[in-house]
Amino acid sequence: MKDGVPQIGVVDLADGYRAGSFSDGDIGAGAEPDPQNRIDAFRIAAEAARSVSAKYAGENNAGSAHLYEELAKTLELQTE
């Protein structure tokens, strides 16, 4: 995020993930992102999911912490 606007990330759509840099409020619109940009997007998304997991763990919300930890693992698998 920069000034509250997403810069790079991952969106989970019905037909799969869309990952890359945001432009004009959309992610990866029009063209496939370069492979490194896609990898970076998944890594950043996984880090964000882990941060949310840690926040929930700190609040003793084990269910949500587990959900976000599993999401982080799923996102990391997309880079392999």
C-alpha positions in Angstrom: 0.0 0.0 0.0 1.1 3.5 -0.7 -1.1 6.3 0.6 -3.9 3.8 1.2 -3.8 2.6 -2.4 -2.7 -1.0 -3.3 0.5 -1.2 -5.3 1.1 -4.9 -5.7 -0.8 -8.0 -4.5 -3.1 -10.9 -5.2 -6.8 -11.2 -5.8 -8.6 -14.6 -5.4 -11.2 -14.8 -8.1 -13.6 -17.7 -8.9 -11.3 -18.8 -11.8 -8.0 -18.5 -9.9 -5.6 -15.9 -8.6 -4.7 -12.7 -10.3 -1.3 -11.3 -9.1 0.8 -8.4 -10.0 0.9 -4.6 -9.8 -2.2 -2.5 -9.5 -2.9 0.1 -12.1 -6.0 2.4 -12.2 -7.6 0.4 -9.4 -7.2 -3.0 -11.2 -4.6 -5.7 -10.8 -2.8 -7.1 -13.8 -5.4 -5.8 -16.2 -4.8 -6.5 -19.8 -1.4 -8.2 -19.8 0.3 -11.0 -17.9 2.7 -9.6 -15.3 6.3 -10.4 -15.7 7.2 -13.6 -13.8 9.2 -11.8 -11.1 6.4 -9.3 -10.5 4.0 -12.2 -10.0 6.3 -14.0 -7.6 6.8 -10.8 -5.6 3.0 -10.3 -5.4 2.5 -13.7 -4.0 5.3 -13.3 -1.5 4.0 -10.0 -0.3 0.5 -11.4 0.0 1.8 -14.3 2.0 3.7 -12.0 4.4 0.5 -9.9 4.8 -1.5 -13.1 5.6 1.1 -14.1 8.2 0.9 -10.6 9.8 -2.8 -10.9 10.1 -2.4 -14.4 11.5 0.0 -13.1 14.2 -2.4 -10.3 15.1 -5.2 -12.8 15.6 -2.9 -15.1 17.6 -2.0 -12.2 19.8 -5.7 -11.7 20.4 -6.2 -15.4 21.4 -8.3 -15.9 18.3 -6.8 -19.3 17.3 -9.4 -20.0 14.5 -8.7 -16.9 12.6 -4.9 -17.1 13.2 -5.0 -20.7 11.7 -7.1 -19.6 8.7 -4.6 -16.8 7.8 -1.6 -19.0 8.4 -3.1 -21.6 6.0 -3.8 -18.9 3.5 -0.1 -17.8 3.7 1.0 -21.3 3.0 -1.4 -21.5 0.0 -0.1 -18.3 -1.4 3.6 -19.4 -1.0 2.8 -22.6 -3.0 1.9 -20.4 -6.0 5.5 -19.3 -6.4 6.9 -22.8 -6.7 
